[in-house]
């Protein structure tokens, strides 16, 4: 017995010495600071004027920790993790409806074709006033999404008021698996030119792009306008797979470099695509981010596409999701940066730790600040100069048309959208035409006056072309869907028209660069700005 007691005492003494030595060595490090945190937590729990549960305090501390990192590193609770997985997988349980908020209530923008909402007859402009008996007054889009989404086979009851209706109607829908589309539409804009809209990157994006290209080829396409504007990015391997459809085998698409050498990766083309010789124009803007920038940067650096529009967002950080054991929660951490084939760092936002090789400094708000550092010069494979410093600067910078105050008010209040739905409800035989008839124009302007739009008849007449196009766009959406609406919207889009002009005269993939004169980066303010208006 005495021998056992002596052994136990010795082990306790050794543990104590080890713990004290370790504690002393970590006094100025992570675990030394943990002592401070535990003491603060203890003081709050013991002495704060109101009882405080430790769980919410720790959760708040974790969220506060992430505020010290870049905006894309996040703590994900169970619900946030499920939403992220639904986004990357491109499917979720719900009723299949795109909503916005209008007049303090969620309002249907469009139902997904074939979804429960589409089958139940929900229409653009329908206001959702109640969900399962609960008023939606003051709901945000996120509030609405949480109640509309759910397990397949479960039901949800909606109180809906259609545009122009006076009585709310009850609609009960059974949730189903909703598959979102990365390529909402692809169509021909000329006998040889196809247009493909890539709105996001999910697990099925490359196959959807392949399907869209095959459809365009069957219709005679030999050239392509690839529209990545307002595409926030997503799954990296899908950006690589899409790039493969336009690049030769062995081409470097993107590389990543991180603090841990295991994060250093090179992604190259394994299977070249059938369209590697098509003349190609890529449209981008400040909302093109992450995987969109990976794809754009590769096509630009390898002289495969003319990039038209505005400098992209500059989100060039790689995130990994680390599940937390036994909680259902996870953390999403930035672990590396993206670099284009020429060596440009895509990222514009500074991170906490600065690296000597970094040239500057999905989920959070706010545009990145412009880099204050000089923008390093790189070159494409043919020697064309391109600038680093964050984001992808276009080869051809186009100033978009700005909305007048009157048109801004019309679009902000969804007046064309509302009128189009009301008109079609009252005139079910309406057909989409290239012009707005006098009767339709008269009814539209009467509606605008009833809605107290701050414009007299003379002001409306002066902006009639813009108003008519806005109305035709929403009539097209209501009658024939989003692809038809996009066709109308593109008619006066200067970025689209500049890209189309570059393709019209192109016979080879290199011909598209003839319209872009060598110039400085638009971020420096020295690049010539071209307008097709």
N, C-alpha and C positions, 0 to 999 in steps of 0.2 A: 504493500500500500504506500509506504513512504517513498519507494522508488517511483511509483506512478505520480505521486504528488510533486516530486522533484522534477520529473519530466514535464508535467503540465506547467509548472511554474516557469521552467526554462523556455518552453514554447511561447508562453504569454510574454515573457520578457523580450524574446527575440522579435515577436510580432510588434510589440510596442516600440522597440528601437527602430525597426524597419519602417513602421508607420511614421514615426517622428522624423526620421531622416528623409523619407519621401515627402512628407509635408513641408519640411524645411526647404528641400530642393525645389518645391513647386510654389513657394510663397509668392514669387513674383510672376508665376505663370498661370495657366488656366485653372488649376485646382486650388491655388492660393486665392484666386478671385472667387472661386466657388464657395470658399468659407465665408466671404463677405455676403454673397447672395443668400446662403443658408441662414446667416445671422439676421439679415434684413427680413427674410421670410418669417423667421421665428418671432421677431419683434412685432411685425404686422399682425401675425396670427394671435399673439399673446396680448398686445396692448392697444390695437386699433379700436376706436370708439364703438364700432359695430362688429359683430362676429363676421369673419370672412373665411369662406371655405378655401383650403389650400389649392384645390384643383384649378379654379379659375385664375388664381394668382400665378401659378406656374404656366398655364396656357398663355396668359398675357405676357409673361416674361419671355417665353419662347418667341412669340410674335414680335416683341420688341427687339429681340436679338436679330431677327431677319431684317429689321429696318436699318441695321448697320451694314448690310450686304447690298448687292446690286438688286434692282427692282424685280429680277426674274427668279431669284431664289426665294422660296416660300415654304411655310409650314402648311401642310394640307390635311385638314381633318377628313373624316370619312366621306362626308358629302362632297367636299372639294376634290378629293381624290377620284371619286366616282365620276364627277363631271369631267375631269381631265381625261380619264380613260374613255369616256363616251366621245369626247372630241377627237382624240387621236384614232380611235377605232372607227369613227364615222357612223356610229349607230347608238341608239338609246331607246328606252321605253317611254312612250308618250303618245300624243294624239297627232303630231305632225303639223304644226302650224307656226309660221313666223309672225311674231307680234312686235308692235311698238306701243308707246304710250301716247294717247291723244285724249285731250279733255279729261285728264285725271284717271283714265281707265285704259287697261290693255286693249289694243285694237288689232284685228287680224290684218296683216299685210298680204300674206298669201298662204294658202294651205299647200302642203307637200302632196303632189299628185299621187293618188293611190292610198293615201294615209286615212286613218279614221276621220280626221277633220274634213278631208276632201270628200269622202264617201257620205258624210253626214250633211254635206251641203253648206259648210261654213264658207263665207265669201269674203273677199277683200272689203275692208271697211266695217265689218261686223265688230261692234264693241262688246267685250266680255265684261258684263256688269257683276256677275256672281260666279264663284267656283265652289261647288258643293255647299251652296247656301251662304257662303261668306262673301260680303261685299268686297269688290276689288278697287274701290275708291282709294287713290293714293298709292296703288301698287307700282313697284318698279318691274322691269322686265325680269330681273332675277326672282322677285317674289312670285311672279306669275309662273316662271319656269319650274320652280320647286313644287307647285301644286299641280301643274299639268303633266309633269313627268311622273313616271311610276312603273311598276312591274307590268309586264305584258299580261293581258287578261283581266286586269283590274279596271274599274269604271270611274268616270268622273262626270259630274253633272254641271253643265254651264248654263248661265242665264245670258242670252245674247240679244243685242238690239242692233238690227241691220240699219245701214245708212238710209235715212228717209222713213224708217218704220216708226210707229208710235207705241207699239207694245213689245215688251220683252218676250222672247220665246225660250223655252227650256229645251236643251239638247243634251242627251246622255250618250257618251262615247266610251267605247271599250279600248283601252290603251293597247298598242301594238309596238313591235320593234320598228323604229323609224331609222332609215338609212339616209344620211345626208350626202349630198353630191358635191364632190370637189370641182367637177366640171358641170355647171348648171346648164350650159348650152354651148353648141358649136354650130356654125352655119357659114355658108358661102356669102362673100360680099362682092365677088367678081367672078368671072368664069374660071379663073385660075387661083384665086386668093381665098383661103379659108380664114375664119376668125374663131379662136378657141379661148373661152374664158375659164381660167383656173383660179377658183376663189379661195381655196384652202388646200392644205396638205394633210391627208389622213392615210390610213393603211391601204386604201384602194385607189389613191390618186393616180399612180402610174398606169394602172389598168384602165381607169376612166379616160386618161389622156390618150392611151392607145386606141380605145374604142372611138373617141372623138376624131382622132386622126384618120382611122380607117373609114369612118363615115364621110369625112371630107374628101378623102381620096376617091371614094366611089362617086362623089359628085364632081370630080374633075380637079380637085385642088392640087397645086404644084408649088404653092408658096403659102406662108402662114404668118398671121398676126397672133401672137401669144400674149394675152392680157393678164398681167399679174398685179394690176393696181388694187390697192386695199386688201391684198392677200397677206394675212398676218403670219403665215408660215405654218410649221407643224413638224411632221416626221422627216428626219434628215434622209433616211435611206430612200424615201420616195422622191426627194429632190434629186438624188443621185440617179435613181432609176429613170426619171423623166429626162434628165440630161443625156442619158444613154441613148435615147431615141433620136438625138440630133448630133451625136459626136462619134468620132471613130474609136475603134478599140484601143485601149491603152491610155486614153486621154485622162489626165488628172482633173477631177471635178472639184474637189475641196480637200483641205487637210485641217486637222485640229491639233492644237498644242495646249497642254495643260500643265499645272504644277506637278502632277504625277505623270511620269513618263508613260504609264499605261494608257493615258488619255491621248497620246500622240498617235494619230491615225492618218492614213492617206486613202482616199476613195477614188478609184479609177474605173473607167468604163470597161466592163467585162463583155458585154454583148452589144455591138453597134446597132443603131436603129436604122430603119429603112429610109428615114427622112434626113439623113446626114448631109444631103446635098441641096435640100430645099432652101431658097432664099427665106430668111427668117428675121422678123422684127419683134422685139419684146417691149411691151408697154409697162412702165413702172411709175410709182409716185411715192410720196412720203409714207404711205400706209403699207408699202411692200416691205416685208420684214422677214428675218430669220431664213427659213428654207427658201423663200422667194429670192432672197439676196444671194444665197448659195447658188441657186440655179442661174440667176442673172449674171453673177460674177463669173461663173465658168463659161457661159456662152459669150460674154464680152471678152474675157481674157484670151480665149482661144479663137477669137475672130469669127465666131460662128453666127452671131446675131448683132444687128444694130439695136442699141438700147435707146428708147425714146421716152421722154417724159420728164420726171423730176427725180432728184436724188432720193434714194430709198431711206428707210428708217434708221438703219445702222444697228440692228440687233444681231450681233455676231457672237453670241455666247451659247455654249453647249450646256444643257441641263441634264442631270440624271436624277431619277426618283429613287429614294432610299426608304423602303417601308420600315416603320417602327414596330418592333416585335410586340405582338400581343395587344395592339391598340386599334388596328384598322386605319391608323393615320400614317402619314409619310412626310418626308421633307424633300423638297426639290431644290437641288443645289447646282450652281454653276460650277463646272469642273474643267472647262477648256474654252478656247476661242476658235472661231472659224477663220481660215485663210483661203483666199482665192488661188487659182493656179499660178498667178504671177507673184504671189506672196503678200498680197494686200490683206490687212486685217479688216474684216467687215465691221467690227464693233465700233460704235461711236461713244457709248456711255462708259465713263470710267468705272472700274471696279475697285474694291477696297485695296487689293494688293496691286501694285504697279509692276509691270515686267519691262525689262530693258528692250525687249523686241516688240512691245506693243506700241502701235503708232497713235493711239488715241486713248485718252485717259488711261409669257404668253399670256399676258396675264395681268399686267399692271398698267395703270394709266400713265399718260404723259409722254410727250415726244422727247427724244434725247437732245441734250444741249449740244450746240456746235462745238467742235474741237477747237481749242485755243492754240494747239500746236501747228507747226507748219505741216503741210500735206506732202508726204513723200511721193516721189514720182516712180511709177512702175511702167512696164511695157507689155503689150499683148504679144502673142507669138509672131505677129507680122511687124512689130515695132511701133504700133500706135501707142502714144502716151496715155496712161490712165493714172488717176490720183488715188492714193490711199487716204487714211484719216477717218474712215468710218462711212458706212453706207456705200452704195454703188451710184456713182455719178453717171448720168446718161450721156451717150455719144451725141445726142441731139436733144437739147433742152428746149422744151415747149412751154410757153406761158399759157395756162388754161384760161378759158373765158371765165370772168367773174360775174356773179349774179348781181343784177341791179337790186336796190332796196325793195322794189315792188316784187320782183321774182323771188327774192329771199323770203319775203313774207308769205307768198303763195306756197312755196315749197315747205317752209317751216310749219305752216298750219295745215299742210296736206290738202289744200283746197282743190287742186286738180284731181287728186286721188279720190276725194270724197264726192266731187261732182260726177266723175266718171262712173263710180259705183251707183250713185243715185240715178243717173241717166239710163244706164243699162238695165237697172231694176224696173224702170218705168217704160223702157223701150226695148223689149227683149229681141226685136228683129234688127237691132243695130249691127252694122257691119263696119269693119275697119277700112278706112279709105285714106288716100294720100292727102286729102284736103279736109278742112273743117267746113261744113256747110253753113250758110248764113243762119239757119234756124238753130243749129247747135251752138254757134258763136254767140248768138243773142241770148240763148238760155244760159250759157256759161257766164257771160258778163252780168246777167241778172243775178245769178247765184253769188258772184263775187261781191256785188253791191249789197246783197242781203247779208253776207257775212262781214259787212262793214270793212272791206278792204280799203285801205287809205289810197284811193286812186279815183280820179274822175274819168268820164268816158274818153276824154282826149288822151289821158295817160295810158289807158288800156289800149286804145287804138295805136299809139306810138310803139307799144311793146307787143303788138298782136302776134308777130312771128314767134317770139319766145313763149308766149302764153299758149298759142295753138300747138306748138311742139310738146309742151308740158301736158296738155290735155290729150293729144294723140298718144303720147307715151302711156298714160294711165288707162286710156281706152284699150290700147293694145294689151296691156297687162291683164285687164279684166276680161277681155274677149279671147285672147290667144296665149296668154302666159308670159313669163318673164323673158323668154328669148325674143318674143315680138317687141316687148317693151325696150329691150336692149338695142334692137335694131333701130328703133326710132331715136333713142337717146344718142346713139353713135353718129347720127346724121350731122350734128353740129359740134361734135367733140374734136377740138383741134389736135389733141395728142393722137387720137385714132387716125385723123385725116393725114397727119404728117407721116405716120407709119405706113398708111395705105399708099401714099405718094411714093415712098421709098421702094415699095414692092412693085408698083405698077410698071416701072421701067426696068426691073431687075430680071436678068436672064440666068444669072448664077448667084451663088450664095455671097460672093464678094461684091456684087454690084450694089447691094444695099448701102454700102459705106460711102458711095459717091456723094450722097446728100449731106454727109457730116464733115464739115471742115475741121481740120486740126485746131483745137482751141484749148484754153485753160479750163479748169474745173469750174462748174457753176457755183460751187461753194465759195470760191475766191472772188466771185463777182465779175470775172473776166471773160467767161465764155459768152459767145454771141447767143442771144436768145432769139429763137425763130418762132414766128407765129404764122399760122396758115389762115387766120381769119380774113 
